[in-house]
Amino acid sequence: MTEFKKCTFCGYRWPSRKDFLEDPTTNMIGYQVNFDNIHLGFFLFNHLTCRTTLGIPAGKFKDLYNGPVYSEQLLGTKQCPEYCLHENQLDPCPAKCECAYVRDIIQTVRNWQKNA
């Protein structure tokens, strides 16, 4: 059986990303950046059923974005608000930086409609 994610604590399985995002017991709480390879950063979610935190590679969500992807990293410049340095900072980034599209995906995930 293929699965999108399995809870590392309680063993609950989500067969698809859609199932995971629509589950009212999952809640995005953070993002751990990987500046060397942006797709290898982790989106962090709480599984409210068992109160554990799950990390999912950001690359598993990249198809949720279809806007511009910039190649330059702006960390350390005046344009960078340094949101990626703060795991719990989930606001969209105004910088035209290679990390900005991930911040847009975060907004999509955070606003995903949950099942009742």
Secondary structure by P-SEA (a helix, b strand, c coil): ccccccccccccccccaaaaaaccccccccccccccccccccbbbbccccbbbbbbbcccccccccccccccccccccccccccccccccccccccccaaaaaaaaaaaaaccccc
